[in-house]
């Protein structure tokens, strides 16, 4: 619980109690400096400190749009606690690369948290974000969507830590966004920001809404509504009496990566609402060599629902083609050691060899 009788500050940006401050804070990345945009909302009453990030990857426009709208809407007089909003956590990737990897060093920021202050530029950026934003939070919300080459079903993800109180609080937070599907990572290991936060004892979730990087007002407003609902659940905003929506819990069963270079022709639909279920051995698609037409078939390595898939035409070995999840129930829990999380390809941010 944050007592709101002191200033909220990140670097040189300061918000006194009952005020909102907006500006850029420089992050030293060794070979360059990144200006990190922030909005600090310092409420007038005690409550949690909530940190919300977007723009960890390039080409993911809806979450950036949504948190800018949220920053405009939040008024300190209505806030219990403190809210820190970072709409563009990775300026090099967002403004120059529009890909999951940074154009500066080819590193995926959401694979190297909590970062290394003596490492390369992206590792230093992760360390800066973790030190100055995430590590001081009671709650951390990281917003993503399907990038410019990905179809994706909306979901919330979080990691189990083994701390029953923390896991319960995070499960309740995950269910508060009005998103039906919640995917559970079975350990907090890995370089994702929300996994690193969970290891630090912070209630942390990943929220994926939208696909193909498409910016549209309806998706942005839907995301703002979900964030406001979550902030009410956390007590940051006054309750409105609404009941939580029902959820379905899932766990990753497998990831599918390309084993050849070529043109990708999936068999599954590009409509995120009907991407559908597959059984082990089902044909997922074909990779065609553009020179001689040789065909490499890709089959599902396990049963599951496809939660994200590659929409882009050109792929190389290691490109994430799809990720599968199965319902989390007693039967699944009994065979948890047979489940395989998605790999280190270009897919969702739950994609990590350590689930």
Order of alpha helices (4+ residues) and beta strands (2+ residues): beta-beta-beta-beta-beta-alpha-beta-alpha-beta-beta-beta-alpha-beta-alpha-beta-alpha-beta-beta-beta-beta-beta-beta-beta-beta-alpha
